[in-house]
Amino acid sequence: MLWMIVVSILIRITGEMTLAQMRQALFEAICELEDELAIGHTQSASLFINPTNGLGDKVVARNSLGGVVSRVTKKGPYRPAAEEYNI
């Protein structure tokens, strides 16, 4: 009998911050997965953010036409520019 364990890892970042700070915190969490847990691949990832105005008040994300945006989907894998241009 073959046992298969399905495991997801939750990365949780708390507190209000700029998107640049959020990006850095995510980068550090992913580095920890690589360096300390020896995880080198993932099948997919989901990130939920709660946009604010910087004062703690929630805001609604809108596109250039004023429509509400609740989802952004990107297709992977991402190829680094250095790889694209053979640098």
C-alpha positions in Angstrom: 0.0 0.0 0.0 1.4 3.4 -1.0 0.7 6.3 1.4 0.6 9.8 0.1 0.5 12.8 2.4 -0.7 16.0 0.9 0.8 19.0 2.6 0.4 22.7 2.0 2.5 25.3 3.8 0.9 28.5 5.0 3.0 31.6 4.9 1.3 34.2 7.0 2.5 37.8 7.2 0.6 40.0 9.6 0.3 43.8 10.1 -0.3 46.7 7.8 2.6 47.4 5.4 3.4 48.7 2.0 3.4 46.3 -0.9 7.2 46.7 -1.1 7.4 45.6 2.5 5.0 42.7 1.8 7.1 41.7 -1.2 10.2 41.6 0.9 8.5 39.6 3.6 7.3 37.0 1.0 10.8 36.9 -0.5 12.3 36.1 2.9 9.6 33.5 3.7 10.3 31.8 0.3 14.1 31.9 0.9 13.4 30.2 4.3 11.5 27.4 2.5 14.5 26.9 0.1 17.3 27.2 2.6 15.9 25.7 5.8 13.3 23.2 4.5 15.0 22.2 1.3 11.9 22.9 -0.8 12.8 23.5 -4.4 9.5 23.2 -6.2 5.8 24.0 -5.9 2.8 23.2 -7.9 1.0 26.5 -7.4 0.5 29.3 -4.9 -2.3 31.6 -3.8 -1.9 34.9 -2.1 -4.8 36.8 -0.5 -4.2 40.5 0.3 -6.4 42.9 2.2 -5.8 46.3 0.6 -5.8 49.4 2.9 -5.2 53.1 2.5 -2.2 53.1 4.8 -4.3 54.2 7.8 -5.9 50.8 8.4 -9.1 51.5 6.4 -10.0 48.8 3.9 -10.2 49.9 0.2 -11.6 48.3 -2.9 -9.2 47.6 -5.8 -10.5 49.0 -9.1 -9.2 48.9 -12.6 -8.7 51.9 -14.9 -12.4 51.7 -15.9 -13.6 51.7 -12.3 -14.5 48.1 -12.2 -13.8 46.1 -9.0 -10.8 43.8 -9.2 -11.0 40.7 -6.9 -8.6 38.4 -8.8 -5.2 38.5 -10.6 -4.0 35.4 -12.2 -0.6 34.9 -13.6 0.5 31.9 -15.7 3.9 30.4 -14.7 6.6 29.5 -14.9 8.3 32.9 -14.8 11.5 33.1 -16.8 14.1 35.5 -15.5 15.2 38.3 -17.9 18.8 37.0 -17.7 17.7 33.6 -19.0 15.5 35.2 -21.7 18.4 37.3 -23.0 21.2 34.8 -22.3 23.0 37.0 -19.9 
